[in-house]
Amino acid sequence: MNLMQWFRFASPQSFYPLAGRMIPWFWALAAAFGLAGLYIGFFVAPTDAQQGEGYRIIFIHVPASWMSMFIYLVMAFWAGLGLALGTRLSAMMAQALAPTGALMAALSLWTGALWGKPMWGAWWVWDARLTSELILLFLYIGFIALQAAIDDPRRADKAGAILALVGVVNVPIIYFSVKWWNTLHQGSTINLTRAPSMAQTMLLGMLLMALAFWMYSIAAALTRARAIMLERERHTEWVKHAVD
């Protein structure tokens, strides 16, 4: 398939059936990777020498934190593309990604609190990474609320895109916070420039869970995008045929 054939999927009419075919595969992959990752993380990986069994929350916490940042970057990319080119599908994809990103940010904070209580003796501290992750959650909620508050979809897309692009600056702050400031949060266990400082089974379980969260995010976003397409394009002829 050449490049021009791929461009036809830039319209909601063409992308809608394609997304419908892909969604079951991503749900299936999310379930398969999730079951494998949870089994390895909770039953195969060894007990941590310092943190005991409590460390196993990382198999949820770390992938959720990764995805909260990655989804925001993807959401901002789609929102910026829609702002620059005026493409309907780009704005719809940004809108579809926001709730899943907010879920990941909330899950990151919640599991971080469960991990922090036995490790630090407190559910919450105004740590640089925790605070910047909380700001990320507020950015997601603000994006969703701003779009919901404006009746005109085009104006809502533009306002949301500006907020999303401004908020991108927070993502590197989250990632580099443990290097830039003296924080309670531990440094990165996985680093591209050096070998991971964890057992191979721990690393395998974490990577499988990261893949599960990734597949889930794609499936959820595509499912939501299809619903948004039907809502926004409800007066067009292709939606009438799709619903029928």
N, C-alpha and C positions, 0 to 999 in steps of 0.2 A: 504494500500500500504506500503510495507516494505522499509527499507532504500536503499537496492540495486536497487529497482525499481526506486527510486527517482534519483539515480546516473546516470541513462540512459539519463536524461535530461541535463546532463553536456555537451553533444555534440550538436553542432549547428543543426544537422539534426533532432534530437529529440525535441530540444527546440523551433525550428522555428514554427511548427504547434501549440504547446502549447501556445506560446506567442500570436499567431494569435487568439486563442480562448479567451484568457484573456483580450486582448486590449479593445474590445467593453464594457466589464463590467467596466473596470477602467475609461473609458471616461464617461460612464453613471453615475458612482458614483461621479466623479469630478464635473459634471454638477449639480447633485442633491445636493451635499454638498455645492457647490458654491452658488447656488441660495438661499438655506436656510440660509447660513451664511451671504450673502450680505443683505438679507431681514431683518434679526435680527440685524445685525450691523448698517444698515443705517436707518431703520424705527422703530425698536422696542427698541433697547438699549437707555437708557436715555442720555441726554446731560451731558457731564463732567462738574463738578462744577468749575474746574480751567481752562481747555483748551477749553471749549465750544464745538462747532460742529467740530472743526478742529481735534480733537483727533481721529475721525472715520477713518483716514488714517491707524490707527494701524491694522485694520482688513485686510489690504493688506500688510502693512510693516512688522508686526511681523511674520506672517506665511512665508513670503518670506525670511526673515532673518533666521528663523529656518531651512527652507529647504535648503538654500544655504550652511549652515554648515553641515547638515545631509547628503546631497547628496555628499559633498566632502569626508566625512568619508566613505560612501558606495563605491564611485568611487575609493578611495585609497585602500579599502579592496579588490575589484575586481582586481585592477591593481597589488597589492601585491601578490594575489593568482595566477594570471597569471605569474608573475615573478618567483615565487617559484616553481610552478608546471608545468608551460609551457602549461596550458590549453587555447585553442583557445577562448572558450566562455567567459572566465573571462576577457580577454583583450578586447573583443568586447563589453562586458557590461560596462567596464570602459569608453571606447570611446563613447558609446551611452549616458552615464550619463553626460558627461562633458558639452555639450551645454545647457542642462536644468539647471545644476548647475550655469553656467555663467549667464543665464537668471534670475535666482532667486537672485543672488548677485547683478546684475545690477538693478533689480526691488527694492531690499532692499535699495540700495543707492539712487535711484531716489525718491522713496516715502519718504525716510528719509530726503531728501532735501526739499520736499514739506511740511513735518511736521516741519522741523527745522526752516524754514523761519519765520513763525508766532510765534513759541515758543522761538527761540533764537535770531531772528532778522538777521539771516545769512543763506544762502543756504548751505554753507559748512564751517566747521572748522576742523582743524587738530586734532580732538578728537581721543583718543586712539581706541575707538570702530569703528568709521568711517574709520580711517586709516587702521586698521587691516581688515575690511570688504573690503576695496578697494584692499588691497594686495590679499585677497581671489579671487576677480574678476580677478586680473592679473595672479594668479596661474591657474585658469581655462583657461584663454586665452592662457597662456604659454603652458599648456598641449595640447590644441587643435592645436596650431601653431607648436609645436614640432613634434607631430605625423604627421601633414600634410607635414612637411618639409623633412621627411625621407621616401624614396621610399620603402624600405624593411619593410613590416609590422612587422616582428619579432623584428627588431632593433628599430622600432618606438615604439612598445609596451614596450620594456625594458626601453628605454629612458623616455617615459611618466610615467612608473611605478615608476622610481626613483624620478622624479620630484614630483609626487603625494604623495609619502611616505614622502619625505622631507617636503612638504608643510603642512602635518598634524599638525605640531607643531603650526601653526597659528590658528587652530580652538579653542583650549582652551584659547588662547590669546584673541580672539574675545569674547568668552563667559564670561571670568573672568575679562575683561578689566575694567568694571565699579566698580569692587571690588578692583582691584590692584592699580588703579590710580584715581586721582581726575579728573573726566571728566564731560562734560556738559550733556552727554547722561544719561537719567534716568536709575535707576536700574531695575532689573527684576520684572515685575508685577506678574508673575507666578513663584512660587518656590516650589520645591518638599518638602521642610522642613517646610513650613508654609502655612496658608490659603491664597488664592489669595486676593489682595487688590483692587478688582474691583467688580462691580455689577454682579449678576449671569447672567443677559442677555448679558452683555458685554463679560463675560467669555465664554458663550455658543456660541455667534457669532464668537469669535476668534477661538475656538476649531473647529467649523464647517468649517471655512475657512482654518484652518491648515489641516484638513482632505481632503478638496478639492484640496489644493496644493499638498498634498501627492499623491492622486489618479491621478492628472494630471501628476505629475512627473513620476510615474510608467508607465502610458499609453504612454507618450511621449518617455520615454527611451526604452520601449519594441518595439514601432513602429520604432524607429531609429535603434535598435539592429537588427531587421529583415532586414532592408535595408543594414546594414553592413554585415550581414551574406550572403546575396545574392551577394554582391560585392566581398567579400573575398573568398567565396566558389564557385564562378561562374564557375569554371572549373570542379567541381565535378558532379557526376551523379545525386545526390539528388536535387541539385539546378535546373538542367535542367528539372527534373520532376515537381518541385515546380512551376517553371515559366510557364511550359506548362499547 
